[in-house]
């Protein structure tokens, strides 16, 4: 039958990890009273099998303790020059080596969020001892915790052994290393026949992304898609979609990410931004399909999945429940900027402006280049009536990101609130349209400003021009309002009808028709809140959160029962909120 240690090894080799952990614990208990049952080397082996089994069972805190015991015993055996066990099989890591023990201990420390302890532990390994996986793990830790020089050095070490480690390539570019230098580190791989037609362009595109030159990055990525064998590569389409999104081209971003999701529905890459765009476009039935429980995710709810659930509830006006899910997303990934921004938006709707600002300031530390963070910060200050702070924040955003059409509109919105600064707002709207004549938020607000100035002719001319350029329900509804004020009721009726044809739930058009004494007819909204999915999410939220609070996430969640939840408003965001968010 063999010894207990032989049985332990058999259980571990058969991957019966919970059984192996139980037996290892038993063996160690017997060893405390009878040291003869294990040789020093078998004692080390028992500790290692025990730690490995706990690790596989995701009992990271216990595993870390046992790994440290194994490390301590390993040092004692090395000093006493005890004979080593049998060498590991070729291609298999030596589980009892110092490098492997420290690597696994660091992985446990990361799982229990003791990141600095993990860095210190890995740095105790001599440079020659560090394998590519050790260097990669150390690179990420150093990169995420401000040790940029160390991260650059370890990323380069990874590329020496593994030149196609894309995370190392992207990490170096993110740390400011120029694309030419990165390309020189992997020149042999980039010149290989299967890589030569796209590798240098891939690095160039990522360099542009890190430099926030999204237009150039899109051109390069589109060139890769059109001319190389990567045209059906899912991650390429995700990158294109994300670049469009960060560049403010939401329609193109939606199309690219929708295509990427169709290629690989199981992937979470790009999922959050796709959910945001679906909510902006009021495609609630499509958003519902992203979150319906199915076998695709095997019940693994990642930060991205929690975010999509929160986005759905936010889009359908269920803010108390949305907070629960977005809080889960933030806890699982503290630097999930999409989740932090959504959380701030929800808090704004709940009139918790100061908490919203705190979340945004945290996100701003790590992503000051994100337009959405600045926008929601400005909205927070405007909601609080702190006009001067809103203007200062918008000016900082323009300085940080540059004078794009949407940045100028963000600044102009703060000037619109004060009668004395409205002339500045008008100049900025006109300048924004000079940069991008089809930027609709500038059109909406400039037309509104003309009407406030009683310049009906200019407002009508502007709206008629853009109605011809873009089939947009908001434009038709606004033009209908102007025509009503100009006593052109037949023209107003035509444009209100066109607005409702494009969006049967358009409130402005329906209100305009009713004011004219017309019936909007049996309009049906394009949104579908999906009773089945909604009740599923409500059930999960009503179960209560098991997420420990941190100072950033201490949000009081009102306990509600199913009946209360059903009585909450199912109204969609207003047309103005959606369009201005574009």
Order of alpha helices (4+ residues) and beta strands (2+ residues): alpha-alpha-alpha-alpha-alpha-alpha-alpha-alpha-alpha-alpha-alpha-alpha-alpha-alpha-alpha-alpha-alpha-alpha-alpha-alpha-alpha-alpha-alpha-alpha-alpha-alpha-alpha-alpha-alpha-alpha-alpha-alpha-alpha
